[in-house]
Amino acid sequence: MQTRAVSKNDEWVINGRKQFISNGYDAGLYVVYANTNPKVGILQGTSSFLVPRDTRGLTVARCNETLGGRFMNNGEIVFEDMRVPADHLLVEGEALGKAGVYFQPGKIIQAAKNLGVGMRAFELAANYVQTWRPGSKRCARCSTAPRARSMRNLPKRTRSAT
């Protein structure tokens, strides 16, 4: 995790960036995960903060284009010396371990979405291959229909052998 938070006086100073944040382009309030203790690793050294969109130092850099998931945008958020009051700290030190329970359903939803997009892409590709015509002829290499027609023309004893 590249985003870091350092405690100074009665506030936290956060620097870094987050990419592919669900609803990041439209949200008015963010839960930001930042490394507060790099010495102990990501699970024990990550804290979470509640950050309003209008906080100085928070910039929504862009809205990423998505394929198949247009119902929810995802954005890139940049933190440059963003100062957050100490009372905006939600969980200190174990935020990722505690939040892991909440992230699991999101992974299942993402997998289902990806499966749906893949199935639709397969259906469209199969339909294209079966109906594609170079010039005015049907593409014989791309379809089983020419083989089925040619088998109807075979004598009966040859047909049963195949």
N, C-alpha and C positions, 0 to 999 in steps of 0.2 A: 504494500500500500504506500503510495507516494505522498498522499495528503498528510500533513503534519499539523499538530496543534500543540502550542506551548503556552503554559500558564504564566501570565505576567500580571502582577498586582491582583486586581479583582476581576480579571477577564481572561479569555483565551484568544490567542492569535493563531489563525488557521491559514495555511498556505498550501496550494496544490491544485489539482483538477480532478474532476470526475467525468467519465464519459459513459454514454448509453444509459442515462438515468431516466427511468420510466416517468413519464409526465413531467420531466425536468424543464421542458420549455414553457409549460403552462402553470406549474405549481406556484402557490403563494407562500408555502411553508415547506421547509426541507428538513429531513433528518440526515445529518452529515456524519459520516464515520471518518475518523482521523486517527492516525497513530500518535499516541501521547507518550509512549515508552518504547522506543525502538530496541532497547536492550533485551526485552523479554519475549519478543516475537509478536506476531500479528494477533493471535487469539487473546493473549493476556495484555497486550499493549494498545488495544484499540478502544477508543471512547466514542460515544455518540452525543451529538449536540442538536438542539432544535434551533433552526436558523430561518428567520423571515426573509422573504425575497428581497425586500428593500434594504437589507443590511449593507452598509458600505464595505466594498471589497469583494462582494459577490457579483459575478457577471455570468449571465446566461449567454454562452458564446455562440451556440448554434442549435438548430433542430435537425437531427439526422434523418435522412430519408430511409424508410424501411420498406422491405418487400413483404407483402402479405400481412403486415400487422399495422394497418393504418388506423385502427380504432384507438391506439394509444401512441402518442409521440414519445421520442426519447431525445434528450438533449445533452449538451456538454456544458458543464458548470466549472467556472474558474474562480479560485479563491486567492486573492492577493492582499496579504496583511489584513484579512478580515477579522475584526474584533467582535467577540461574542461575550456577553456578560456571563459571569460564573454560574448564575442560576439557570442558564440555558443548557448546562451539562445534564444529559439524561442518564447515562451509564458511564462510569469511569473504569477503564482497564479491561473489562470483560464484555464489551458491547457486542463483538462479533459472535462470541460463544452463546450469548443469550439470544441474539437475533437470528441465529441459524435456524431455530425452530420456525420462525416466520418466513424465512426465505425458501424453505422446501416446497410449499404449495406453488410458489411462483415458478419453480423449476418444472413442476409437472404441467402447469399451464403452458409454459414456453414449449415444452416437448410436444404437447398436443397441437399447439399452433403450428409448429414446424412440420409435424406429420400431415396436418391438413393442407398446408401450402405445398408440400412435396407430392401428396396425392393429386391435387389439382394440376400441378405442373405435369405429372405423368399422364393424366387424362388428356390434357391439351396436346402434349407431344404425340401420344398415340393417335389421337384424332387427326392431327396434321399429317402424320406419316401415312395413315390409311387413305386420306383424301387428296394428297398432294399430286398434282399433275404437271409434269414438265411439258410445256407446250400444250398439246391437246390429248396426250395419252396418259393413262394412269401409270404410276410408277410401279412396275412389276417387282422390282427388288424389295420394295417397302411393304408389300402386302401379301397375305396368304391367299387372297382371292384368285390370282392367276393359277396357282397350283391346284386349287380346288376345281376350277373350271377344266384344267387339262386332265385331271383324274376322271372326270365324268366321261371323257372321250375315249378312255381306255376300254379294251374288251373286258367282259365281266370276270373271267378267270384271272387276268392280270391285276385287276382292281383289288380282288380279295387277297392277293399275295402282298400287297403293300400296306 
